[in-house]
Amino acid sequence: MELNVLCLYPNIMDLYGDNGNLEILKYRLNKRGINMNIDTYTIGDGSLNLSDYDLIFMGGGSDKEQKLVAKDLIKYKDKIKHSINSGAFYLLICGAYQLFGKYYIDSENNKIEGLGIFDYYTKSSTNKQKRCIGNIILETDITGKNIKIVGFENHGGQTENVDSPFAKVLYGNGNKFLSEYEGYYNKNVLGTYLHGPLLSKNPELADYIIKYCLENKYNKKINLTKLDDKFEEIAKNEILNKYLNKESKV
């Protein structure tokens, strides 16, 4: 078995080492004897082909990078919609998450048109010093059981009109200042503000994505070999114990 993965704009959209999420997926697949092939696409590479990929990843970037990428990405809107409808999994971090919505208005009130694939939209705080920044703890049941997700958020953008959030916020901000929910999720699209990289701190989520992609590709039930995640569990519990004991969300 193998998975084919495409990383979009790795030289532009890699804020806080977001591309490390792919290294986590590759490591966990290789430990199970499964290959992961990673291709990349960026501006100037020619036509974007999405039909051969089981997972498409895109990381975050500043306003400048988002404006640059948006002009290129919009050319492939129909291909991206077809890819999503065909079942490919999309993992979108921060700026990438924003660009799949209707639009993003930056801190200087410039409007960056998004793909409009989903109905949410984002407006940045006009005060560049006021950001949703710091550790964040979430709770979600997308894996089929209730799990907690830990990570780090750093965004001025305030995302509204999310009809299908990724998780409930237990500590931190989320989609906007003091939001009850974080991110966007449907069956095969996960958009989130969590940097870190996200999957290094949350092996259950990494395995959920792996399992989905394998089952979607091979059209059969996949039982993943359990890996030794003792170190990750200890680290996560330290974070949970430290921040969930605080009285307020932030």
JOTAGI-V24962 format. One record per helix or strand of 3 or more residues. SS is the DSSP state (H for helix, E for strand). FROM is the first residue (numbers start at 0). TO is the last residue. Records with the same first field share a line. If there is no record, write none. Layout:
BEGIN
SS=FROM-TO ; FROM-TO
END
This chain:
BEGIN
E=1-7 ; 34-40 ; 54-57 ; 88-92 ; 102-104 ; 110-112 ; 120-123 ; 131-139 ; 146-154 ; 156-159 ; 166-170 ; 183-185 ; 188-191
H=14-16 ; 19-29 ; 62-84 ; 94-98 ; 197-200 ; 202-217 ; 229-242
END
